[in-house]
């Protein structure tokens, strides 16, 4: 089911759909998972980063699920975020599109995002 959810979420963003489109349900489900279950949200967000086919979709992951996770559950996830940023350049690039982080989180992540030549 997760693969279908990820595929539908990406299609929704690729095709520039509206909230009346059936694919909007995938956007809603990802949003629900991220807000209700940070552990599952982390897994889905990593799958979205991996599957993002271009910078536009990656920017939507950054400004959506990843940003929401980091503003809501940074205490739970920050260590994993740093590990992922060290080993995954695409994830690190995605971090450049996250805004509005608490100062303590931003301080921990700046070492990964400041070296990106072409941020989102």
Secondary structure, DSSP 8 states (H G I E B T S, - for coil): -HHHHHHHHHHHHHTT--TTSTTHHHHHHHHHHHHH-HHHHHHHHHHHHHH--SHHHHHHHIIIIIHHHHHHSHHHHHHHHHHHHHH-HHHHHHHTT-----HHHHHHHHHHHTT-SS--
